[in-house]
Amino acid sequence: MTEPRSVGAETAGQDSARTGRRASPGAALAPTPTESGPPLLHLDGRVATITLRRPEHANRLGPADLAVLAAHLRAVDADEAVTVLRVAALGKHFCSGFDIGSIGKAVSGCDDLPPASFEDVTDALENTRAVSIAAIQGGVFGGATDLALACDFRYGVPACRMFVPAARLGMHYYGGGLERFVRRLGLAAAKRIMLTAETFDAQAMLTIGYLDRLLDSPQALIAEVEQLTATLTGMAPLALLGMKKHLNRIALGRLDADEIAADIARASASADLAEGARAWLEKRTPRFQGR
C-alpha cells in the first residue's frame, strides 16, 4: 500500500515528499499545512488533494504558484492510482485569482519548474485524468472563478461569493476562460459575470449552475466532499475516467470516435466489469482494481 504523502514547491519536480495522513469528515480535506506557501499536493491512494495556502493574501496565485500548480497536475496525471482530485484552500477565501502585482516582476521559488500561465493551469485542471472537485469555502474572484469552474464538481457554503472585475480593471479575460464560462454556464450567465462585474452570492452561484451543491457550513462542506470522494473512488476506474474524458470532449465538439470505441472495448473486456457483475449478483460492494 502506498503511504500518503504531501508535495510542496520544494518537491513538486522531484520524487521525495513528506508523509501525512488522510483527513476525516469534519476536519481538513488533507493534512493542514502549518505555514503559508505555494500550493501543496497530498497523495493518498486513489485521492489527491491540492491545497491553496496563502490565506493572508486571499490565496492569490503568482507565477511561482502557477508553476507549482502545473507541476502538481502533471504529478496527478502521472499517478495511475489516482482517480479523484480535490482542490481546497485555507482561510476565509478560496482564491482571489492572479497576483496582478507580480506582473513584470522576476519569478522566484520555482527555478526547476517551467513557467505556466493561468490559462495553462485551468486548461490542465479541466483535462486532468482524475475526476476533480472544488471545495469552495469562501470568496472566489477573477481568474480563480475559472480555476474552480474547470473542476468537474463545485461544492460551496453560504459564505461563498464570486465576481470577475476584469472589465472594471481594463483587462481582457483570456479566451479559454471565456469559452469555459459559455460552455458550462451558458451565454447569458457568462455575460452577467464578465460584462457587468456583478457580485454573485452563494445562492446566485447555485442558481446559475456554478455551484453543484450548497452546504450549510464548512463542516458540512468537508463531509459532503468526503462523501462524494468515497462515491467516486468506489467506481470502476476504467469506466469512470473514460467517461469523464469523453464527456468533456463531447462538450467541446471534439469526440474521437475511434478513441471512445477503444475505451469502451477496454472496459468491456476488463476484470472490473466481471467483478461488477459478480458483486451485483452477490449483493455486495465491488472491489475494482482498474484493470
PESULUR-V575639 format. One record per residue. N is the residue number from 1. RES is the residue in one small letter. OMEGA is omega in degrees with one decimal (999 if undefined). BURIAL is b if it has 24 or more other C-alpha atoms within 12 Angstrom, else e. D_FIRST is the distance of its C-alpha to the first C-alpha in Angstrom with 1 decimal. Layout:
# PESULUR-V575639
N:RES:OMEGA:BURIAL:D_FIRST, N:RES:OMEGA:BURIAL:D_FIRST
This chain:
# PESULUR-V575639
1:m:-179.0:e:0.0, 2:t:178.3:e:3.8, 3:e:172.5:e:6.4, 4:p:179.4:b:9.3, 5:r:179.5:b:12.2, 6:s:-176.8:b:15.9, 7:v:178.5:b:18.2, 8:g:-177.4:b:21.9, 9:a:-175.8:b:24.9, 10:e:-178.7:b:24.6, 11:t:-175.6:b:21.3, 12:a:179.9:b:21.8, 13:g:-177.4:b:22.9, 14:q:179.5:e:20.6, 15:d:-176.7:e:17.1, 16:s:-178.7:e:17.1, 17:a:175.7:e:16.1, 18:r:-179.5:b:16.2, 19:t:177.0:e:13.5, 20:g:178.1:e:14.3, 21:r:178.6:b:13.5, 22:r:177.8:b:13.7, 23:a:175.6:b:17.4, 24:s:178.3:e:19.1, 25:p:-178.6:e:22.2, 26:g:174.9:e:25.2, 27:a:176.6:e:23.5, 28:a:179.1:b:22.6, 29:l:177.2:b:20.3, 30:a:178.1:b:18.2, 31:p:-175.0:b:18.8, 32:t:178.7:b:22.6, 33:p:-179.6:b:23.8, 34:t:-177.9:e:26.6, 35:e:173.5:e:28.6, 36:s:178.9:b:30.2, 37:g:179.7:b:29.1, 38:p:179.2:b:27.8, 39:p:-178.3:b:25.3, 40:l:176.7:b:21.8, 41:l:175.9:b:18.6, 42:h:-179.4:b:15.5, 43:l:-179.4:b:12.3, 44:d:179.8:b:9.7, 45:g:-178.1:b:7.8, 46:r:-173.2:b:11.0, 47:v:172.2:b:13.3, 48:a:177.1:b:15.2, 49:t:173.5:b:18.1, 50:i:-179.6:b:21.1, 51:t:173.7:b:23.4, 52:l:-168.9:b:27.0, 53:r:167.9:b:28.2, 54:r:-173.1:b:31.9, 55:p:179.8:b:33.3, 56:e:177.0:e:36.5, 57:h:179.6:b:37.3, 58:a:176.9:b:36.2, 59:n:175.5:b:33.1, 60:r:-173.9:b:35.3, 61:l:174.5:b:33.8, 62:g:-179.2:b:35.5, 63:p:179.4:b:35.1, 64:a:178.2:b:32.5, 65:d:-179.7:b:30.4, 66:l:177.8:b:30.7, 67:a:178.9:b:29.6, 68:v:177.3:b:26.4, 69:l:179.1:b:25.9, 70:a:178.2:b:26.4, 71:a:177.9:b:23.9, 72:h:179.4:b:21.2, 73:l:175.7:b:22.1, 74:r:179.6:b:21.8, 75:a:178.0:b:18.3, 76:v:-179.8:b:17.3, 77:d:-178.4:b:19.1, 78:a:-178.5:e:17.5, 79:d:-174.4:b:13.9, 80:e:178.6:b:13.8, 81:a:-172.9:b:10.9, 82:v:174.7:b:13.2, 83:t:-179.0:b:15.8, 84:v:175.7:b:17.3, 85:l:174.5:b:18.9, 86:r:174.4:b:20.8, 87:v:-177.0:b:23.7, 88:a:-177.4:b:25.0, 89:a:176.7:b:27.5, 90:l:171.6:b:28.8, 91:g:-172.9:b:32.4, 92:k:-175.2:b:35.2, 93:h:174.2:b:34.8, 94:f:179.3:b:32.1, 95:c:179.0:b:33.6, 96:s:174.9:b:37.1, 97:g:-175.0:b:36.6, 98:f:176.8:b:37.7, 99:d:-176.3:b:39.2, 100:i:-179.6:e:42.7, 101:g:-179.2:e:43.8, 102:s:-179.6:e:41.6, 103:i:177.9:e:43.6, 104:g:-179.9:e:45.3, 105:k:178.4:e:43.5, 106:a:178.8:e:41.5, 107:v:176.8:e:37.8, 108:s:174.5:e:36.0, 109:g:178.9:e:32.4, 110:c:-175.4:b:30.8, 111:d:-177.4:e:32.8, 112:d:-177.5:e:29.8, 113:l:176.6:b:29.2, 114:p:179.2:e:31.5, 115:p:179.0:b:33.6, 116:a:176.0:b:32.9, 117:s:177.3:b:35.4, 118:f:179.5:b:34.8, 119:e:176.7:b:35.4, 120:d:-175.2:b:32.9, 121:v:-178.9:b:30.2, 122:t:177.3:b:31.2, 123:d:178.9:b:31.4, 124:a:178.4:b:28.0, 125:l:178.6:b:26.6, 126:e:-174.5:b:28.5, 127:n:179.4:b:27.3, 128:t:-175.8:b:23.6, 129:r:-177.6:b:21.5, 130:a:171.7:b:19.6, 131:v:-170.9:b:21.7, 132:s:-179.3:b:22.9, 133:i:172.9:b:24.2, 134:a:175.4:b:26.6, 135:a:-170.4:b:26.9, 136:i:-174.0:b:30.5, 137:q:-177.5:b:31.6, 138:g:-175.4:b:35.0, 139:g:176.4:b:37.2, 140:v:-167.8:b:36.3, 141:f:173.8:b:39.0, 142:g:-178.4:b:40.1, 143:g:179.5:b:37.5, 144:a:176.5:b:34.7, 145:t:177.5:b:36.1, 146:d:177.6:b:35.1, 147:l:178.7:b:31.7, 148:a:-179.1:b:30.9, 149:l:179.0:b:32.9, 150:a:177.9:b:30.6, 151:c:-179.0:b:27.7, 152:d:178.5:b:27.5, 153:f:177.5:b:27.9, 154:r:177.4:b:29.7, 155:y:-177.4:b:29.9, 156:g:-178.5:b:32.4, 157:v:-178.8:b:34.5, 158:p:179.8:b:38.3, 159:a:-179.1:b:38.2, 160:c:166.1:b:37.3, 161:r:-177.8:b:40.0, 162:m:167.4:b:40.3, 163:f:179.0:b:42.9, 164:v:-175.1:b:43.3, 165:p:-172.5:b:46.2, 166:a:-177.5:b:46.5, 167:a:179.3:e:50.0, 168:r:-179.3:e:51.2, 169:l:-177.3:e:50.0, 170:g:-179.2:e:51.4, 171:m:175.7:e:48.1, 172:h:-179.3:e:47.4, 173:y:-176.2:b:43.9, 174:y:-171.0:e:42.0, 175:g:-178.7:e:42.3, 176:g:178.2:b:38.7, 177:g:178.1:b:38.6, 178:l:179.8:b:42.0, 179:e:-178.1:b:40.9, 180:r:178.8:b:37.7, 181:f:179.5:b:39.8, 182:v:-176.9:b:42.3, 183:r:-173.5:b:39.8, 184:r:-175.1:b:37.7, 185:l:-177.9:b:40.4, 186:g:-174.6:e:43.6, 187:l:-176.6:e:46.5, 188:a:179.4:e:48.3, 189:a:179.3:b:45.4, 190:a:178.6:b:44.6, 191:k:177.1:e:48.3, 192:r:-177.2:b:48.3, 193:i:-171.5:b:45.2, 194:m:-171.4:b:46.4, 195:l:-177.5:b:50.2, 196:t:-175.1:e:50.9, 197:a:-179.3:b:48.2, 198:e:174.1:b:48.1, 199:t:179.5:b:45.9, 200:f:173.3:b:43.8, 201:d:-173.8:b:42.7, 202:a:-178.7:b:39.7, 203:q:177.7:b:41.8, 204:a:177.0:b:43.2, 205:m:176.9:b:39.8, 206:l:-176.2:b:38.8, 207:t:-178.0:e:42.2, 208:i:177.9:b:41.9, 209:g:177.9:b:38.4, 210:y:174.2:b:36.7, 211:l:173.5:b:34.7, 212:d:179.0:b:33.0, 213:r:175.0:b:32.8, 214:l:-178.5:b:34.7, 215:l:-170.8:b:33.4, 216:d:179.9:e:35.6, 217:s:176.0:e:33.7, 218:p:179.0:b:30.9, 219:q:177.5:e:29.0, 220:a:177.2:b:29.6, 221:l:-179.0:b:28.4, 222:i:-179.5:b:25.0, 223:a:-178.4:b:24.7, 224:e:176.3:b:25.8, 225:v:176.4:b:23.5, 226:e:179.5:b:20.5, 227:q:177.2:e:22.0, 228:l:177.0:b:22.5, 229:t:179.8:b:18.9, 230:a:178.2:e:17.8, 231:t:-176.8:e:20.5, 232:l:-179.7:b:19.5, 233:t:175.4:b:15.7, 234:g:179.8:b:17.0, 235:m:176.5:b:19.1, 236:a:-173.5:b:18.8, 237:p:-177.2:b:17.6, 238:l:179.5:b:20.3, 239:a:-177.5:b:23.0, 240:l:-174.7:b:22.0, 241:l:176.5:b:21.7, 242:g:-179.1:b:24.6, 243:m:176.0:b:26.9, 244:k:-179.1:b:26.2, 245:k:-174.2:b:27.2, 246:h:173.3:b:30.3, 247:l:177.8:e:31.4, 248:n:-179.3:b:31.6, 249:r:175.9:e:33.5, 250:i:179.4:e:35.9, 251:a:179.3:e:36.7, 252:l:-175.5:e:37.5, 253:g:-175.0:e:39.6, 254:r:-179.4:e:37.4, 255:l:177.2:e:36.0, 256:d:-174.7:e:35.5, 257:a:-179.4:e:36.6, 258:d:-177.6:e:35.2, 259:e:178.7:e:31.7, 260:i:176.9:b:31.5, 261:a:179.2:e:32.8, 262:a:179.6:e:30.2, 263:d:176.7:b:27.3, 264:i:179.7:e:28.9, 265:a:179.6:e:29.3, 266:r:178.7:e:25.6, 267:a:-178.5:b:24.5, 268:s:-179.1:e:27.3, 269:a:-172.0:e:26.1, 270:s:172.5:e:22.4, 271:a:179.3:e:20.5, 272:d:178.8:b:19.6, 273:l:177.1:b:23.3, 274:a:177.8:e:23.8, 275:e:178.8:b:21.1, 276:g:179.3:b:22.7, 277:a:178.4:e:26.1, 278:r:-178.8:e:25.0, 279:a:178.4:e:23.4, 280:w:-179.3:e:26.7, 281:l:-178.2:e:28.9, 282:e:178.1:e:26.9, 283:k:178.0:e:26.9, 284:r:177.9:e:23.2, 285:t:179.2:e:20.3, 286:p:177.1:e:18.9, 287:r:-175.6:e:15.3, 288:f:-179.3:b:15.3, 289:q:179.7:b:13.2, 290:g:178.6:b:15.2, 291:r:999:e:17.3
